[in-house]
């Protein structure tokens, strides 16, 4: 159903307003049980993953590209100027969709499934980093992701955008209790590897993996907490070259480290 809207302050568009206000968006999305998908590819992936559409906001020239997947969803059609006014920035991919969230699986249900390779993210609060890690994990065949209680929301607009919709294709769950979270992993038969920049740790390519492995990743800068480093079965590192160390480059950012580590784990998964 098409509805043409000419005013950025129209109350029908309340799901989409003030996108730059991060704290406001977090509270609004939690209150309404929604998230925003941006761009044709991401919207298609969200619909394909079973997320119900609340509404779509787009301009005339992008209508045709989404017509086949929108069904009877409410579509608000606005001018480019109104779109920019609502978003506060140029929406280059032409469309935004307000989607209903689905219930998250519990950590226990994720652990009881057939997963063999998991990522566990501790307190990554940067949405771009979380989205990029989801994208790498999905591309490299990781079976699932577990988030600590304070991790950024993978369905926040920036995370979804950076992940290019990969957040819809990889199962994830959020811990209720950070302090005892690793105990549940161990009880489910996972060997926990704590990724650290400390070059005295075991090289990740040489670490004994076992049948089920969970790789722990900490926040940019601070890295993993001392508690999780102590609780993990083994601390592992990505070896840095001597030239890099001499130049003072002793670590990678968390996104690059995650991609390299995931590739290494999956290469040895057989």
Secondary structure per residue as TSV (DSSP state, phi and psi in degrees):
chain	resnum	aa	ss	phi	psi
A	1	X	-	360.0	121.1
A	2	X	E	-91.0	134.5
A	3	X	E	-131.2	122.2
A	4	X	E	-90.7	126.2
A	5	X	-	-122.1	133.7
A	6	X	-	-113.0	-5.4
A	7	X	-	-122.7	123.6
A	8	X	T	-63.2	-21.0
A	9	X	T	-93.2	7.9
A	10	X	-	-59.5	128.1
A	11	X	G	-61.1	-21.3
A	12	X	G	-63.9	-19.6
A	13	X	G	-99.3	18.1
A	14	X	T	-63.1	-25.1
A	15	X	T	-64.2	-21.3
A	16	X	T	-108.3	-8.1
A	17	X	S	-78.8	154.0
A	18	X	-	54.4	52.5
A	19	X	T	-66.3	-24.7
A	20	X	T	-78.3	-15.8
A	21	X	-	-83.7	94.9
A	22	X	H	-60.5	-48.5
A	23	X	H	-65.6	-38.9
A	24	X	H	-62.7	-45.1
A	25	X	H	-62.4	-40.7
A	26	X	H	-59.3	-45.8
A	27	X	H	-69.5	-40.8
A	28	X	H	-64.8	-43.5
A	29	X	H	-67.9	-38.5
A	30	X	H	-66.4	-42.6
A	31	X	H	-63.8	-39.2
A	32	X	H	-97.5	-3.5
A	33	X	T	64.9	41.7
A	34	X	E	-130.0	170.1
A	35	X	E	-147.1	164.7
A	36	X	E	-110.9	132.5
A	37	X	E	-108.4	133.7
A	38	X	E	-117.0	126.1
A	39	X	S	96.3	152.0
A	40	X	H	-58.0	-48.5
A	41	X	H	-62.0	-45.3
A	42	X	H	-67.3	-41.6
A	43	X	H	-61.0	-44.4
A	44	X	H	-60.1	-42.1
A	45	X	H	-67.3	-37.1
A	46	X	H	-65.3	-44.7
A	47	X	H	-62.9	-43.5
A	48	X	H	-62.3	-27.9
A	49	X	T	-85.3	-0.6
A	50	X	T	96.3	9.1
A	51	X	-	-77.7	124.6
A	52	X	-	-69.7	144.8
A	53	X	E	-87.6	130.5
A	54	X	E	-84.5	-47.7
A	55	X	E	-169.0	168.8
A	56	X	E	-128.7	140.7
A	57	X	E	-117.9	122.3
A	58	X	E	-153.4	177.8
A	59	X	E	-109.7	167.0
A	60	X	G	-55.1	-43.0
A	61	X	G	-70.9	-13.7
A	62	X	G	-101.1	-2.1
A	63	X	H	-58.9	-48.3
A	64	X	H	-61.5	-34.3
A	65	X	H	-69.8	-21.2
A	66	X	H	-110.2	-5.0
A	67	X	H	-54.2	-36.9
A	68	X	H	-73.4	-15.2
A	69	X	H	-112.8	-6.5
A	70	X	H	-85.2	-20.2
A	71	X	T	55.8	-128.9
A	72	X	T	-100.1	21.5
A	73	X	-	-63.0	149.9
A	74	X	-	-73.7	125.5
A	75	X	E	-119.4	117.9
A	76	X	E	-92.2	121.0
A	77	X	E	-105.3	125.2
A	78	X	E	-131.7	168.4
A	79	X	-	-77.6	165.4
A	80	X	H	-58.8	-38.1
A	81	X	H	-65.5	-43.6
A	82	X	H	-66.8	-40.0
A	83	X	H	-58.0	-46.9
A	84	X	H	-65.3	-36.5
A	85	X	H	-66.2	-37.0
A	86	X	H	-70.5	-48.6
A	87	X	H	-77.1	-29.5
A	88	X	S	82.8	5.1
A	89	X	S	-158.9	167.2
A	90	X	-	-75.5	121.4
A	91	X	-	-87.3	94.3
A	92	X	T	-69.6	-25.8
A	93	X	T	-93.0	7.0
A	94	X	S	83.1	-15.2
A	95	X	E	-153.0	149.1
A	96	X	E	-125.9	143.4
A	97	X	E	-127.6	133.4
A	98	X	E	-90.4	119.3
A	99	X	E	-117.7	147.2
A	100	X	E	-82.5	136.0
A	101	X	-	-72.1	152.5
A	102	X	-	-105.3	154.0
A	103	X	-	-60.1	136.5
A	104	X	-	-76.4	142.0
A	105	X	-	-67.5	156.0
A	106	X	-	-76.0	158.8
A	107	X	H	-58.5	-41.0
A	108	X	H	-60.4	-42.1
A	109	X	H	-68.5	-34.6
A	110	X	H	-67.1	-40.6
A	111	X	H	-70.3	-30.2
A	112	X	H	-81.2	-9.0
A	113	X	S	-75.9	-163.7
A	114	X	S	-90.6	15.8
A	115	X	-	-62.7	137.8
A	116	X	-	-117.6	-25.2
A	117	X	E	-129.8	116.6
A	118	X	E	-122.7	152.1
A	119	X	E	-105.5	142.7
A	120	X	E	-126.3	118.2
A	121	X	E	-103.2	124.4
A	122	X	E	-106.1	110.7
A	123	X	S	57.6	36.5
A	124	X	-	-80.0	108.7
A	125	X	-	-101.0	-6.0
A	126	X	-	-86.3	118.3
A	127	X	H	-63.5	-36.3
A	128	X	H	-64.1	-42.2
A	129	X	H	-63.9	-42.6
A	130	X	H	-63.1	-45.2
A	131	X	H	-61.1	-43.0
A	132	X	H	-65.9	-37.1
A	133	X	H	-67.5	-40.7
A	134	X	H	-60.0	-41.2
A	135	X	H	-63.5	-44.7
A	136	X	H	-64.3	-43.9
A	137	X	H	-61.6	-43.5
A	138	X	H	-66.4	-40.4
A	139	X	H	-67.8	-31.2
A	140	X	T	-101.0	5.7
A	141	X	T	86.9	18.8
A	142	X	-	-65.6	143.2
A	143	X	-	-82.7	-23.6
A	144	X	E	-178.2	167.4
A	145	X	E	-132.6	136.5
A	146	X	E	-115.0	133.6
A	147	X	E	-107.7	140.3
A	148	X	-	-70.8	164.1
A	149	X	T	-56.7	-30.9
A	150	X	T	-96.8	5.7
A	151	X	S	-66.1	152.2
A	152	X	-	-62.8	153.8
A	153	X	-	-74.7	118.3
A	154	X	T	-63.6	-19.4
A	155	X	T	-96.2	6.6
A	156	X	S	-68.7	147.1
A	157	X	H	-51.2	-45.3
A	158	X	H	-65.0	-40.9
A	159	X	H	-65.3	-44.5
A	160	X	H	-60.9	-42.4
A	161	X	H	-64.2	-47.5
A	162	X	H	-64.7	-37.6
A	163	X	H	-74.3	-9.6
A	164	X	T	53.2	37.7
A	165	X	T	85.2	0.9
A	166	X	G	-63.8	-20.5
A	167	X	G	-63.9	-17.2
A	168	X	G	-89.1	-11.1
A	169	X	T	-109.6	-5.3
A	170	X	S	-124.4	127.9
A	171	X	E	-64.7	143.6
A	172	X	E	-148.1	158.6
A	173	X	E	-145.2	162.0
A	174	X	E	-119.5	132.1
A	175	X	-	-65.6	147.6
A	176	X	S	-87.5	-30.6
A	177	X	-	-132.7	112.0
A	178	X	S	-65.8	-40.1
A	179	X	T	-65.5	-39.9
A	180	X	T	-104.3	8.5
A	181	X	H	-57.9	-39.4
A	182	X	H	-71.2	-25.1
A	183	X	H	-60.6	-40.4
A	184	X	H	-65.0	-37.4
A	185	X	H	-63.2	-46.2
A	186	X	H	-64.5	-41.1
A	187	X	H	-63.8	-27.6
A	188	X	T	-85.8	4.9
A	189	X	T	92.0	14.4
A	190	X	-	-91.0	136.0
A	191	X	E	-87.3	125.5
A	192	X	E	-99.8	123.8
A	193	X	E	-112.3	123.2
A	194	X	E	-96.9	113.1
A	195	X	E	-79.7	125.6
A	196	X	-	-137.2	151.0
A	197	X	S	-76.2	-7.1
A	198	X	-	-62.9	113.4
A	199	X	T	-73.9	-3.7
A	200	X	T	-85.9	-8.2
A	201	X	S	-73.0	166.0
A	202	X	E	-67.4	133.9
A	203	X	E	-58.4	134.2
A	204	X	G	-62.9	-30.6
A	205	X	G	-70.6	-14.9
A	206	X	G	-107.9	-5.0
A	207	X	S	-71.3	140.8
A	208	X	-	-69.8	129.5
A	209	X	-	-98.0	-52.2
A	210	X	-	86.7	179.9
A	211	X	S	-69.2	-39.7
A	212	X	S	-127.9	128.0
A	213	X	E	-130.7	136.4
A	214	X	E	-120.0	121.4
A	215	X	E	-96.0	124.6
A	216	X	E	-96.1	129.6
A	217	X	E	-123.8	133.8
A	218	X	E	-102.9	175.0
A	219	X	B	-66.7	153.4
A	220	X	T	-56.5	132.1
A	221	X	T	92.2	-72.3
A	222	X	T	-76.1	-27.5
A	223	X	B	70.8	-162.3
A	224	X	S	-70.9	149.6
A	225	X	-	-67.2	156.4
A	226	X	H	-62.5	-31.4
A	227	X	H	-64.0	-48.4
A	228	X	H	-68.9	-36.6
A	229	X	H	-60.7	-39.6
A	230	X	H	-72.2	-37.7
A	231	X	H	-76.0	-24.9
A	232	X	S	-65.2	154.1
A	233	X	S	-69.1	-33.7
A	234	X	E	-156.2	136.9
A	235	X	E	-89.3	132.3
A	236	X	E	-128.4	156.5
A	237	X	E	-135.6	162.1
A	238	X	-	-95.1	112.8
A	239	X	-	-60.3	133.6
A	240	X	-	-97.3	149.4
A	241	X	-	-70.6	156.6
A	242	X	H	-61.6	-37.1
A	243	X	H	-63.3	-40.2
A	244	X	H	-65.2	-43.7
A	245	X	H	-64.2	-41.0
A	246	X	H	-62.7	-30.3
A	247	X	T	-86.8	1.8
A	248	X	T	85.7	9.7
A	249	X	-	-95.0	97.1
A	250	X	-	-107.9	5.4
A	251	X	-	-162.2	168.6
A	252	X	-	-110.1	158.1
A	253	X	-	-69.0	163.2
A	254	X	H	-64.6	-31.0
A	255	X	H	-69.4	-47.2
A	256	X	H	-63.9	-42.4
A	257	X	H	-62.4	-40.9
A	258	X	H	-62.2	-43.8
A	259	X	H	-63.3	-45.5
A	260	X	H	-63.7	-45.0
A	261	X	H	-65.7	-41.4
A	262	X	H	-61.7	-43.0
A	263	X	H	-61.1	-43.1
A	264	X	H	-64.4	-42.2
A	265	X	H	-65.3	-44.1
A	266	X	H	-71.7	-30.8
A	267	X	H	-63.9	-28.1
A	268	X	T	-102.7	11.0
A	269	X	-	-70.7	-24.7
A	270	X	-	-68.3	360.0
